[in-house]
Amino acid sequence: MIDQTSFQAASRGVGGGLFIAFEGGDGAGKSTQAQLLGQWLAEGGHEVVHTREPGGTILGKALRELVLHGEDGSVTPRAEALIFAADRGHHVATVVRPALERGAVVLTDRYLDSSVAYQGAARDLGHEEIRTLSMWAVQGLLPQLTVLLDVTSQQGRTRRGEVHDRLERETDTFHDRVRQGFLDLAAREPDRYLVLDASAPLEELAAAVRARVGGLLPSGSLS
């Protein structure tokens, strides 16, 4: 049984770590919203660490190249799941956990929900199996907030344009399963998620994220 309380930030905000993940299908605008939130937090005096999965470490960059930029069919589904879990375990141990322990706000573009949605749901490897694998890799560390930018497969494909990695090249049916996987996760733990329609105006989305994050920070820390 995985101990989900094996790590807890001492407090939230300037004096303690705050961990926020941005999730959603390809083309949802995760990176943009993470950057906007980071700017707002930095202006309020917070140390902000921007990172991503895969690719947030030197090892992660190598794994990202292997799993996302290889030829179609070059990575089997189970190997894909294991590569993402390996990246996540190293990422948390070397980037996320140290930043949280010194009181930073960590904003990650993708975390373990992506594995559950892509490999667990869309690859049909099993929600619980994939979640358990990642929870073992990260020693039970979950974000205090997961921002889910909900996007349809058609919207995501339009936004991505002509450049697609190995997962982005999957069919709309695959991406529909990914989307449903994310929504199912949010429905299971609604208090830990902020679900937003990714087609809404950029600033409207950013304002909604700031409002939710503001409630997790010490009172007056961004006044």
Secondary structure, DSSP 8 states (H G I E B T S, - for coil): ---TTS---SSSBTTB-EEEEEEESTTS-HHHHHHHHHHHHHHTT--EEEEETTTSSHHHHHHHHHHHSS-TTSS-HHHHHHHHHHHHHHHIIIIIHHHHHTT-EEEEE--HHHHIIIIIIIS-S-HHHHHHHHHHHTTT---SEEEEEE--HHHHHHHHTT---TTTTS-HHHHHHHHHHHHHHHHH-GGGEEEEETTS-HHHHHHHHHHHHHTTS-TTTT-
